[in-house]
Amino acid sequence: MNQKIEVQGLSWVAGHTKMASDSSRPSHTAYLQGGGLLGIDHAPDGFVADHVIQADQGWLTPGLVDLAARLREPGFEYKATLESEMQAALAGGVTSLSCPPDTEPALDEPGLVEMLKHRAHNLRAAHLYPLGALTVGLKGEVITEMAELAEAGCVGFSHAGVPITDTQTLMRAMQYASSFGFTVWLQPQDPFLARGGVAASGAVATRLGLPGVPTAAETVALHTIFELVRATGCKVHLCRLSSAAGVELVRQAKREGLPVTADVAVHHLHLIDIDIGFFDSHYRVDPPFRTQRDRDALRQAVLDGTIDAICSDHTPVDDDSKLLPFGEAEPGVTGLELLLPLSLKWAQETGCSPEHWLQRVHSKPAEILGIKPTLDWAVIAPREDWIVTRASLRSQGQHSPYLDREVQGRVCATIVDGRLVYHQSR
């Protein structure tokens, strides 16, 4: 549908930096049709809006691109459904997202990928870019037919959080991917060093009596990955860095010219191990929250580009799996609706410009996915405060460290393929 949309009261439109300094116009109006920006402050001839959005000194930006959103279908519909999580994405201003292959069954056959993409397309919501399984059933034994999965719509290949313990299998998979120019997505965590751990090794885990995951679990895995990259030439995307030592290894690898990119979960830019408090399972995540020094290194790495992208690491978890003692609770938090406010909080606290912030949540993630810009927009109120509650979240998974806490930054409206698909009621 070729909708005409008028957005009033804007203080900034992405790509139009001179607007902010135009004191003669305290607010601006943007005119959109079919997703294209037709003009600012001057309506095209004959323009009659189908929808008028009041931005209240907000921003008009391209839709956010999220590199890690578990949608739980197929197989885990009791945790979340495609419908619920797509609605959460739109409420969070996320118009394109990638899902890992750790579904049931795993995304290891073209038919499963085509079915998932077809379901998502019929919902007419956010664009879905699945990651295919690197090995059959994510068992780490037999490499999948990556070329066929790519034809079905996979944009890369991953093992999600399931380790590949046989490095020969991983090397062969990377050789296969390299020969076709595919990107392999890997979470750097040595399964043996991390085995049984539920919190970051250190004083906090020791005081609480929780088994720890040492920093070496990340750095040992990174060393292995980089050696395999050198041997195969495979492009690798590193998922969810968590430590200062890991950041430094990635920085060195990029200086060397290795074809690697990296992301960080947005909650890791703010929370640390001490936030676990008295065994609050809402803080149970994988990888675990580490020290303030690690957190500060992650924040700086996003700022200087060592870490390319910020993602939500959205992982809906049902009550029965989350509301357990810390060591028994399933790791994961809801994040699609918090990617915007938490990434804006990082930008504000580090002095990052809106343009630079947008690179980390839109431009670089899109580049990593290998997707072209789409006609998608988010109208954002960057200064609007709201309290995160179960009732305010559209995700079926309603567990977050930020429950009952105030955050700043909210989506007023989301536009996908030129259609107004979400509008916050006021």
C-alpha positions in Angstrom: 0.0 0.0 0.0 1.4 3.4 -1.1 0.6 5.3 2.1 1.3 9.0 2.6 2.6 9.7 6.1 3.2 13.1 7.6 5.4 13.3 10.7 5.1 16.6 12.6 7.3 18.1 15.4 10.6 16.5 14.5 13.9 17.9 15.9 16.1 15.6 13.8 15.8 13.5 10.6 18.7 11.1 10.1 20.9 12.3 7.3 19.9 15.9 7.7 22.4 17.1 10.4 21.9 20.9 9.6 18.3 20.7 10.9 19.4 20.7 14.6 21.1 24.0 14.2 18.2 25.7 12.4 17.0 27.9 15.2 14.4 29.5 12.9 12.4 26.3 13.0 12.1 24.7 16.4 10.4 21.7 14.9 10.1 20.1 11.5 7.7 18.1 9.4 8.7 15.2 7.2 6.6 13.8 4.3 6.8 10.2 3.4 5.2 8.2 0.6 5.8 4.5 -0.1 8.6 4.7 2.5 10.5 7.4 0.6 11.3 10.7 2.2 9.7 13.2 -0.2 10.6 16.4 1.7 11.1 18.3 4.9 9.0 21.3 5.9 7.6 21.7 2.4 4.8 19.3 1.3 4.9 18.0 -2.2 2.2 19.3 -4.5 -1.1 17.5 -3.8 0.2 15.7 -0.8 -2.7 14.6 1.5 -1.6 12.4 4.4 -3.2 9.1 5.1 -1.6 9.2 8.6 -0.3 12.1 10.7 2.1 11.4 13.5 3.0 13.8 16.3 6.7 13.4 17.1 7.0 15.9 20.0 10.6 16.9 19.3 11.4 13.4 18.2 13.6 11.8 15.6 12.9 10.2 12.3 15.5 7.5 11.7 15.8 4.3 9.6 14.4 1.3 11.4 16.7 -0.5 13.8 18.4 -3.7 12.7 18.8 -6.4 15.3 21.4 -9.1 14.9 20.1 -11.5 17.6 16.5 -12.1 18.3 15.2 -15.5 19.2 11.6 -15.9 18.0 11.2 -19.4 19.4 9.5 -20.8 16.4 9.4 -23.6 15.4 9.3 -25.8 18.5 9.2 -23.4 21.5 5.9 -21.7 21.1 5.2 -22.0 24.8 8.0 -19.5 25.3 7.0 -17.1 22.5 5.4 -17.1 19.1 6.4 -15.4 15.8 3.4 -13.1 16.1 4.2 -11.9 19.6 7.8 -11.3 19.0 7.3 -9.5 15.6 4.9 -7.2 17.5 7.6 -6.6 20.1 10.1 -5.8 17.3 7.8 -3.2 15.8 7.1 -1.6 19.3 10.9 -1.4 19.6 11.4 0.3 16.3 13.2 -2.9 14.9 12.3 -3.3 11.3 14.8 -6.0 10.3 16.1 -8.8 12.5 18.1 -12.0 12.4 17.2 -15.1 14.3 19.7 -17.9 15.3 19.0 -21.5 14.2 18.5 -23.1 17.7 14.9 -23.9 17.1 13.3 -27.3 17.3 14.0 -28.7 14.8 17.1 -26.6 14.1 17.1 -24.5 10.9 19.2 -27.1 9.0 16.9 -27.8 6.0 15.7 -25.4 3.3 12.1 -26.3 3.8 12.2 -25.1 7.5 13.8 -21.8 6.5 11.3 -21.2 3.7 8.4 -22.0 6.0 9.7 -19.5 8.7 10.2 -16.8 6.1 6.8 -17.4 4.6 5.1 -17.1 8.0 7.0 -13.9 8.8 6.2 -12.4 5.4 2.5 -13.1 5.9 2.5 -11.2 9.2 3.6 -8.1 7.2 5.7 -7.0 10.1 9.5 -6.7 10.5 11.8 -8.3 7.9 13.3 -11.6 9.0 16.8 -12.8 8.0 17.4 -16.3 9.4 20.7 -17.8 10.2 21.1 -21.4 9.1 22.5 -24.2 11.2 26.2 -24.8 10.7 25.8 -28.5 11.3 22.9 -30.9 11.1 20.7 -30.7 14.2 23.4 -28.4 15.7 25.1 -31.7 16.8 28.6 -30.6 15.6 29.1 -33.7 13.4 27.8 -33.3 9.9 28.1 -30.0 8.0 24.8 -28.7 6.5 24.2 -27.9 2.8 24.9 -24.2 3.2 24.5 -23.3 -0.4 20.9 -24.8 -0.4 20.1 -23.0 2.9 21.4 -19.7 1.4 19.1 -20.1 -1.6 16.2 -20.6 0.9 17.0 -17.3 2.5 19.7 -17.8 5.2 22.1 -14.8 5.4 24.8 -16.6 7.4 25.5 -19.8 9.4 25.7 -20.2 13.1 25.8 -22.7 15.9 23.9 -20.3 18.3 25.1 -21.0 21.8 25.7 -24.7 21.1 29.4 -25.4 21.1 31.3 -27.3 18.3 33.8 -29.3 20.3 35.4 -30.9 17.2 37.6 -28.2 15.8 38.2 -30.2 12.7 34.5 -30.1 11.9 34.5 -26.3 12.6 37.5 -25.9 10.3 35.8 -27.8 7.5 32.6 -25.8 7.9 34.6 -22.6 7.7 36.3 -23.9 4.5 32.9 -24.6 3.0 31.6 -21.2 4.0 34.7 -19.4 2.7 34.4 -21.1 -0.7 30.9 -19.5 -1.2 31.6 -16.2 0.6 29.3 -17.0 3.5 29.8 -15.6 6.9 30.0 -17.9 10.0 28.6 -16.5 13.2 30.3 -17.8 16.3 29.9 -17.1 20.0 33.4 -17.2 21.5 33.1 -19.4 24.6 35.1 -22.5 25.3 32.6 -25.2 26.3 35.0 -26.9 28.7 36.2 -23.8 30.5 32.6 -22.6 30.7 31.1 -25.9 31.7 28.7 -25.6 34.7 29.3 -21.9 35.1 26.4 -19.5 35.7 28.2 -16.3 36.7 31.4 -14.6 35.8 34.4 -15.9 37.8 35.5 -13.5 40.5 34.7 -12.1 43.9 30.9 -11.9 43.4 30.5 -15.5 42.2 32.7 -16.7 45.0 30.7 -14.7 47.6 27.5 -16.1 46.3 28.8 -19.6 45.9 28.0 -19.7 42.2 30.1 -21.7 39.8 32.0 -19.3 37.5 32.8 -18.8 33.9 36.3 -17.5 33.6 37.4 -14.8 31.1 39.7 -17.4 29.6 36.6 -19.2 28.3 36.2 -16.3 25.9 39.8 -15.6 25.1 40.7 -19.2 24.4 37.8 -19.5 22.0 38.8 -16.3 20.3 42.4 -17.5 19.8 41.0 -20.7 18.2 38.6 -18.9 15.9 41.3 -16.5 14.7 43.7 -19.3 13.9 40.9 -21.0 11.9 40.2 -17.7 10.1 43.9 -17.4 9.2 43.8 -21.0 7.8 40.5 -20.7 5.9 40.0 -17.1 5.0 36.5 -17.4 6.3 34.5 -14.3 7.3 33.4 -14.6 10.9 31.0 -12.6 13.0 31.7 -12.8 16.7 28.5 -12.8 18.8 28.2 -11.3 22.2 31.6 -10.2 23.4 31.7 -9.9 27.2 35.2 -9.1 28.4 38.0 -6.5 28.2 40.5 -9.2 27.3 38.2 -10.4 24.5 37.8 -6.8 23.2 41.6 -6.4 23.0 42.0 -9.7 21.0 39.4 -8.5 18.5 41.1 -5.2 18.2 44.4 -6.9 17.4 42.7 -9.2 14.9 41.2 -6.2 13.1 44.6 -4.5 13.0 46.0 -7.6 11.4 43.3 -7.4 8.7 41.4 -10.5 9.6 37.8 -10.6 8.2 36.0 -10.4 11.5 33.2 -8.3 12.9 31.7 -8.3 16.4 28.6 -7.4 18.4 27.6 -6.9 22.0 24.3 -7.4 23.8 22.9 -4.0 24.8 22.5 -5.1 28.5 26.2 -5.8 28.7 26.9 -2.1 28.1 25.3 -1.3 31.4 25.1 -4.2 33.9 27.9 -5.9 35.8 28.3 -9.0 38.0 27.5 -7.2 41.2 24.0 -6.4 39.8 23.1 -10.0 40.4 22.3 -8.9 44.0 20.7 -11.7 46.0 20.5 -14.3 43.2 18.1 -12.4 41.0 17.5 -14.8 38.1 16.5 -11.9 35.8 20.2 -11.3 35.6 21.0 -14.8 34.4 22.4 -14.4 30.9 24.9 -16.1 28.7 27.6 -14.9 28.5 27.4 -13.7 32.1 27.8 -10.1 33.3 31.4 -9.4 34.2 33.2 -6.7 36.1 32.9 -2.9 35.8 36.3 -2.9 34.0 34.9 -5.3 31.4 31.7 -3.3 31.0 33.7 -0.1 30.5 35.9 -1.8 27.9 32.8 -2.9 26.0 31.4 0.6 26.0 34.6 2.1 24.6 34.9 -0.7 22.0 31.5 0.1 20.6 32.5 3.8 20.5 35.7 3.3 18.6 34.3 0.6 16.3 36.2 -2.4 17.6 32.7 -3.8 18.3 30.7 -3.1 15.2 27.1 -3.5 16.4 24.8 -3.4 19.4 22.1 -6.1 19.5 19.2 -7.0 21.8 20.2 -10.7 22.3 16.4 -11.1 22.7 15.7 -14.5 24.3 12.1 -15.0 25.5 11.9 -17.3 28.5 8.8 -18.7 30.1 8.0 -18.2 33.8 8.6 -21.9 34.7 12.1 -21.7 33.3 13.1 -18.3 34.6 11.6 -18.1 38.1 13.9 -20.6 39.6 17.0 -20.4 41.8 19.8 -18.5 40.0 21.9 -21.5 39.1 18.9 -23.4 37.7 17.2 -20.6 35.8 17.3 -20.6 32.0 19.6 -17.8 30.7 18.0 -15.1 28.6 16.1 -11.8 28.8 13.6 -10.0 26.6 15.4 -7.2 24.6 13.6 -6.2 21.4 11.7 -3.4 23.1 14.7 -2.3 25.2 17.3 -2.1 22.4 16.3 1.5 21.7 16.3 3.0 25.2 19.4 1.1 26.4 21.5 1.9 23.3 20.4 5.6 23.6 21.5 5.5 27.3 25.0 4.2 26.2 25.2 7.0 23.5 24.2 9.7 26.0 26.6 8.5 28.7 29.6 8.2 26.2 28.9 11.4 24.4 28.1 9.6 21.2 26.3 11.6 18.4 23.0 10.4 17.1 24.7 9.7 13.7 27.3 7.4 15.4 24.6 5.7 17.5 22.6 5.0 14.3 25.6 3.3 12.8 25.7 0.8 15.6 22.0 -0.1 15.6 21.3 0.3 11.9 24.1 0.8 9.3 26.7 -1.7 10.6 24.2 -4.5 11.5 22.7 -4.2 8.0 26.2 -4.4 6.5 26.9 -7.5 8.6 23.7 -9.1 7.4 24.5 -8.1 3.8 21.1 -6.5 3.3 20.3 -3.3 1.4 18.6 -0.4 3.0 14.8 -0.8 3.0 12.0 1.8 3.1 11.6 1.4 6.8 11.5 4.2 9.4 11.1 4.6 13.2 9.7 7.8 14.8 11.5 8.0 18.1 10.9 10.1 21.2 14.5 10.0 22.6 13.6 11.9 25.9 10.4 10.1 26.8 10.5 8.3 30.1 8.6 5.1 30.7 8.6 2.3 33.2 9.3 -1.3 32.0 6.5 -3.6 33.3 5.2 -6.9 32.2 2.1 -5.1 30.9 4.1 -2.7 28.8 6.0 -5.4 27.0 4.5 -7.0 23.9 7.0 -9.9 23.9 5.6 -13.1 25.3 8.9 -13.4 27.3 8.5 -10.8 29.9 11.7 -11.2 32.0 14.3 -8.4 32.1 16.7 -6.9 34.6 14.9 -3.6 33.9 11.4 -4.7 35.1 9.9 -1.9 37.2 12.7 0.4 36.3 12.5 3.7 34.4 14.2 4.0 31.0 14.3 6.9 28.5 13.6 6.6 24.8 10.4 5.3 23.2 9.1 4.5 19.7 6.2 6.7 18.6 5.7 4.9 15.3 7.2 2.3 13.0 6.9 2.2 9.2 7.8 -0.9 7.2 7.7 -1.1 3.4 6.0 2.3 3.4 3.2 1.1 5.7 2.4 2.4 9.2 2.6 -0.8 11.2 2.9 0.5 14.7 1.7 3.7 16.3 1.9 4.3 20.0 -1.4 5.4 21.5 -1.1 8.5 23.7 
